[in-house]
Amino acid sequence: MASYEQLSKYNWKATVSLGYEDGKQVKTRKQGFKNKKDAEKWVTDTLGKKHKGYIAPTNSNILLKDYILKWFNEYKVLNVSINTKNDYIYRINAHVVPMIGNYKLSELTTSIIQDFYNKLISEKNMKPVSAKKVYDIVNGCLKYAKKSKLIYDLPTDIEKQKLVKPAIEFWTKEEIDFFLNEIKDHYLYTPIFLDVLTGLRIGELCGLRWCDVNLESGSIEVNSQVIQDRINKELIFSSILKTSTSHRNISIPPVLIDLLKSMKEDRNALESDFVILNREGIMCNPRNLSMNFTKTVAKYKRSIDEIEKEDKAVPGDYMQLKQISFHGLRHTHATLLIFNGENIKVVSDRLGHRDISITLNTYTHIMDDMKSNTATLLNNLFKK
């Protein structure tokens, strides 16, 4: 049943009953209609939504800032790693809550979400990829609200800027050989050599223990990682990896087996000890390892011409290196395998990607470069 009340000349109010909940009648009201016809249309739409399974409960009046924290703490937090959890908390508190947190779920519209996204870029000076990460949190939250029948329509179908995917960074075999030779007596040698030959994520590398390394079969079990908890400012050893497929077993070549055997014997290491240690001989901080790598690589960023202009002697074997991040070593591992003909599914499993499409999309340019080799390959197969 519905009732209508004219509050002023161009202001009508409508009240409609949605049935009973816990023995009490549930009603919803809205005013501001210019005439009774508009009010009646709203009532018809509201009852139509109810009959389709949507009932506007009292909870739909909850503020987004309250609901998004409830959604995160009771649902989303169960499915994410510590780093992702911290990223979500930061983005929710820094962007979502101050900008659109005071809207009720029932008040959110596509134009509000569009304006929110636009301001992330225009006022917060975010790049599209960063704005998308904030948008994805809001979208995930509201999808859950829709699934819970707290909202009828999903207001997140907006226009977003096209993402420009940056080119991946990696080294050639010549660059790797040069750099490893330069740091052969440096503590960075082992983690870099190990990462180039395994493609581990930096947290996985720091979390690798001797009990994960089978020197007889020549394999490594990836089961854990070291995480820098940015909120609590502490290192955490965790068995929760980025995705379920991050837990994997990978083969290692004899050249790495020999190095690891020698290291284990020299240290008289226990099975519970970490393979990669910092300069003090304790668990390695991924952030510090990454920074030290970047700092060391920077010593080789100048060209020979630039060095000569400073009237400095140039070592005979000097090589200018591309400034890559530590994660670039993981890309280096993958590109070396692909360039040398390894099956892309094998590469994907080795990297711990949840889907082969991720591997294909990440290394598209490598695959394109290899197309030129196809004609040569066919020619060599059939030439007389």
C-alpha positions in Angstrom: 0.0 0.0 0.0 1.1 3.5 -0.7 0.1 7.0 0.5 0.8 10.4 -0.9 1.1 13.8 0.6 1.5 17.2 -1.0 3.9 19.2 1.2 3.9 22.3 -1.0 3.0 23.3 -4.6 5.8 21.4 -6.2 6.8 19.0 -3.4 5.1 15.6 -3.1 5.9 12.9 -0.6 5.3 9.2 -1.1 5.3 6.4 1.5 5.1 2.7 0.5 4.9 -0.4 2.6 7.4 -3.2 1.8 5.8 -5.8 4.0 6.9 -6.9 7.4 10.3 -7.7 9.0 10.5 -9.3 12.4 6.9 -8.6 13.0 7.2 -4.9 12.2 5.9 -3.1 9.1 8.8 -1.9 6.8 8.1 1.4 5.0 10.2 3.5 2.8 9.6 7.2 2.0 10.8 9.8 -0.4 9.9 13.4 -1.1 10.7 16.1 -3.5 8.5 15.0 -6.4 7.2 17.8 -8.6 3.8 16.2 -8.9 1.8 13.2 -7.7 2.4 11.3 -11.0 6.2 11.3 -10.4 5.6 10.1 -6.8 3.4 7.3 -8.2 6.0 6.3 -10.7 8.6 6.0 -7.9 6.2 3.8 -5.9 5.7 1.5 -8.9 9.4 1.2 -9.4 10.0 0.5 -5.8 7.4 -2.2 -5.6 8.8 -3.7 -8.9 12.3 -4.0 -7.4 10.7 -5.6 -4.3 9.0 -8.2 -6.4 12.3 -9.0 -8.3 13.9 -9.9 -5.0 15.2 -6.5 -3.9 13.8 -5.1 -0.7 15.3 -1.8 0.4 16.2 -2.7 4.0 17.1 -0.2 6.7 20.8 -1.3 6.1 20.7 0.5 2.7 20.8 3.7 4.7 24.2 2.8 6.2 27.0 5.2 5.2 29.5 4.0 2.7 32.4 4.7 5.1 30.8 2.3 7.7 29.8 -0.4 5.2 33.1 -0.5 3.3 35.0 -1.1 6.6 32.5 -3.8 7.6 32.8 -5.4 4.1 36.6 -5.3 4.3 37.0 -6.6 7.9 34.3 -9.3 7.6 34.8 -10.5 4.1 37.7 -9.1 2.0 40.4 -9.4 4.6 40.0 -13.2 4.6 41.2 -13.4 1.0 44.2 -11.1 0.8 47.8 -11.0 1.8 49.2 -8.7 4.5 50.6 -6.3 2.0 47.3 -6.2 0.1 45.4 -5.7 3.3 47.6 -2.7 4.2 47.1 -1.2 0.7 43.3 -1.5 1.0 43.3 0.1 4.4 45.4 3.0 3.2 43.3 3.6 0.1 40.0 3.4 2.0 41.1 5.8 4.7 43.0 8.2 2.4 40.6 8.4 -0.5 37.3 6.6 -0.2 36.2 7.7 3.3 37.1 11.5 2.9 35.7 11.8 -0.6 32.5 9.7 -0.7 32.3 8.1 2.7 29.4 10.2 3.9 27.0 9.0 1.2 24.4 6.4 2.1 24.6 3.2 0.0 21.1 4.1 -1.3 22.3 7.5 -2.4 25.2 6.5 -4.5 24.7 7.0 -8.2 26.9 6.6 -11.4 27.5 10.3 -11.6 28.8 10.4 -8.0 31.2 7.5 -8.7 32.2 9.1 -12.0 33.0 12.4 -10.2 34.9 10.5 -7.5 37.1 8.8 -10.1 37.6 12.0 -12.1 38.8 13.8 -8.9 41.3 11.0 -8.1 43.0 11.9 -11.3 42.4 15.7 -11.5 42.7 16.7 -7.8 44.7 13.8 -6.3 47.0 13.8 -9.3 46.8 10.0 -9.6 47.9 8.1 -12.6 45.0 6.0 -14.2 46.5 2.8 -12.9 46.5 4.1 -9.3 43.0 5.6 -9.6 41.8 2.2 -10.9 43.1 0.5 -7.7 41.0 2.8 -5.6 38.0 2.4 -7.9 38.3 -1.4 -7.8 38.0 -1.3 -4.0 34.7 0.7 -4.2 33.5 -1.5 -7.0 34.2 -4.7 -5.1 32.4 -3.3 -2.0 29.3 -2.2 -3.9 29.1 -5.5 -5.8 28.9 -7.2 -2.5 26.3 -4.8 -1.4 24.2 -5.6 -4.5 24.7 -9.3 -3.9 23.4 -8.7 -0.4 20.4 -6.9 -1.8 21.4 -3.6 0.0 21.3 -1.8 -3.4 19.4 -2.6 -6.5 21.6 -1.1 -9.2 25.4 -1.1 -9.3 26.5 2.5 -9.7 30.1 1.8 -10.8 29.6 1.5 -14.6 31.7 4.6 -15.4 34.1 5.9 -18.0 37.7 5.3 -17.0 40.9 6.5 -18.6 42.8 3.9 -20.7 45.6 2.3 -18.9 49.0 2.6 -20.6 50.9 -0.6 -19.7 54.6 0.2 -19.1 57.2 -1.9 -20.8 58.8 -4.5 -18.5 62.4 -4.0 -17.5 65.0 -6.8 -17.9 68.6 -7.5 -18.6 70.3 -9.4 -21.4 72.5 -12.4 -20.7 75.6 -10.1 -21.3 74.4 -7.6 -18.8 73.8 -10.3 -16.2 77.2 -11.8 -16.7 78.9 -8.4 -16.4 77.1 -7.4 -13.2 77.6 -10.8 -11.5 81.3 -10.6 -12.3 81.4 -7.1 -10.8 79.8 -8.1 -7.5 81.2 -11.6 -7.2 82.6 -10.8 -3.7 79.6 -8.7 -2.6 76.8 -10.0 -0.4 74.3 -9.2 -3.2 75.8 -11.9 -5.5 73.9 -14.8 -4.0 70.4 -13.2 -4.0 70.8 -11.9 -7.5 72.2 -15.1 -8.9 69.5 -17.1 -7.2 66.7 -14.8 -8.5 67.9 -14.8 -12.1 67.9 -18.6 -12.0 64.5 -19.0 -10.2 62.4 -15.9 -11.0 61.2 -15.7 -7.3 59.4 -12.6 -6.1 61.6 -10.7 -3.7 59.5 -11.6 -0.7 59.6 -15.3 -1.7 63.4 -15.1 -2.1 63.9 -13.6 1.4 61.5 -16.2 2.9 63.3 -19.2 1.3 64.7 -21.6 4.0 67.0 -24.6 3.6 64.1 -26.9 4.4 62.5 -25.7 1.1 65.6 -26.6 -0.9 66.0 -30.2 -2.1 69.6 -30.4 -3.3 69.3 -34.0 -4.2 66.3 -33.6 -6.6 67.4 -30.1 -7.6 64.2 -28.3 -6.7 62.8 -25.5 -4.5 59.4 -25.5 -2.8 58.0 -22.0 -2.6 55.9 -21.9 0.5 56.5 -18.6 2.3 57.7 -15.1 2.1 59.0 -12.2 4.1 56.8 -9.1 4.2 57.5 -5.6 5.4 54.4 -4.6 7.3 54.2 -0.9 6.5 51.6 -0.1 9.2 53.2 -1.9 12.1 56.7 -1.3 10.8 57.9 -4.9 11.3 59.1 -7.8 9.2 56.7 -10.8 9.0 57.5 -14.3 7.9 54.3 -15.5 6.3 53.0 -18.7 4.7 50.3 -16.6 2.9 51.6 -15.9 -0.7 50.2 -13.5 -3.3 47.9 -16.1 -4.9 47.2 -19.8 -4.4 49.3 -20.7 -7.4 52.2 -18.9 -5.9 52.8 -22.1 -3.8 54.8 -24.1 -6.3 57.8 -26.4 -6.9 60.4 -25.3 -9.3 63.5 -27.0 -10.7 67.0 -25.5 -10.3 70.0 -26.1 -12.5 73.2 -27.8 -11.4 75.2 -24.5 -11.4 72.8 -23.2 -8.7 72.8 -26.6 -6.8 76.6 -26.4 -6.5 76.5 -22.9 -5.2 73.8 -23.7 -2.6 75.6 -26.9 -1.5 78.8 -24.9 -0.9 76.8 -22.1 1.0 75.1 -24.6 3.2 78.3 -26.4 4.2 80.2 -23.2 4.8 77.5 -21.9 7.1 76.8 -25.2 8.7 73.2 -24.1 8.2 70.2 -25.6 10.0 67.1 -26.6 7.9 65.1 -23.8 9.6 67.7 -21.1 8.6 67.1 -18.7 5.8 69.0 -19.1 2.6 69.3 -15.4 1.9 70.7 -13.3 4.8 71.5 -9.7 5.3 74.9 -8.3 6.1 74.3 -9.1 9.8 73.5 -12.7 9.0 69.8 -12.5 9.9 66.5 -12.5 8.0 66.7 -10.2 5.0 64.4 -7.2 4.6 63.0 -7.2 1.1 62.9 -3.4 1.0 66.5 -3.1 2.0 67.6 -5.7 -0.5 65.8 -3.9 -3.3 67.3 -0.5 -2.3 70.8 -1.9 -2.1 70.4 -3.5 -5.5 69.1 -0.3 -7.1 72.0 1.7 -5.5 74.6 -0.7 -6.7 73.2 -0.8 -10.3 73.2 3.0 -10.4 77.1 2.9 -10.4 76.9 1.6 -13.9 74.3 3.9 -15.4 76.7 6.3 -17.1 77.9 5.7 -20.6 81.6 5.5 -21.5 81.4 8.9 -23.2 80.0 10.5 -20.0 82.8 8.9 -17.9 85.5 10.1 -20.3 84.1 13.7 -20.3 84.9 13.7 -16.6 88.5 12.8 -17.4 88.2 9.5 -15.5 89.6 6.2 -16.6 87.2 3.7 -18.0 87.8 0.0 -17.0 88.4 -2.1 -20.1 85.5 -4.4 -19.4 83.1 -1.6 -18.4 79.4 -1.9 -19.5 76.6 0.6 -19.1 73.6 -1.1 -17.5 69.9 -0.3 -17.7 68.6 0.8 -14.4 66.2 -2.0 -13.5 64.4 -2.8 -10.2 65.0 -6.0 -8.3 61.7 -7.2 -9.7 63.3 -6.8 -13.1 65.4 -9.8 -12.3 62.2 -11.9 -12.2 61.4 -10.5 -15.7 64.9 -11.3 -16.8 64.4 -14.9 -15.7 61.2 -15.2 -17.7 62.5 -13.5 -20.9 65.6 -15.7 -20.9 63.4 -18.8 -20.8 61.1 -17.5 -23.5 63.9 -16.3 -25.8 65.5 -19.8 -25.5 62.3 -21.6 -26.5 60.8 -22.7 -23.2 57.1 -23.5 -23.3 55.0 -20.5 -22.1 52.9 -22.8 -19.8 56.1 -24.0 -18.1 57.2 -20.4 -17.6 53.8 -19.4 -16.2 53.9 -22.2 -13.7 57.4 -21.4 -12.7 56.5 -17.8 -12.0 53.4 -18.8 -10.0 51.0 -16.9 -12.2 47.4 -17.8 -11.5 46.6 -17.9 -15.2 48.7 -18.4 -18.4 47.0 -15.2 -19.8 48.9 -13.1 -17.2 52.2 -14.5 -18.6 51.2 -13.9 -22.2 50.0 -10.4 -21.5 53.1 -9.5 -19.5 55.6 -10.8 -22.1 53.7 -9.9 -25.3 56.6 -7.9 -26.7 58.9 -10.9 -26.2 56.5 -13.1 -28.1 56.3 -10.5 -30.9 60.0 -10.3 -31.2 60.2 -14.1 -31.5 57.8 -14.1 -34.5 60.6 -12.9 -36.7 62.5 -16.1 -35.9 59.6 -18.3 -37.2 60.5 -17.8 -40.9 64.2 -18.6 -40.2 63.2 -21.7 -38.2 61.0 -22.9 -41.1 63.7 -22.2 -43.6 66.2 -24.2 -41.7 63.8 -27.1 -41.4 63.1 -27.3 -45.1 66.0 -25.8 -47.0 67.9 -28.2 -49.2 
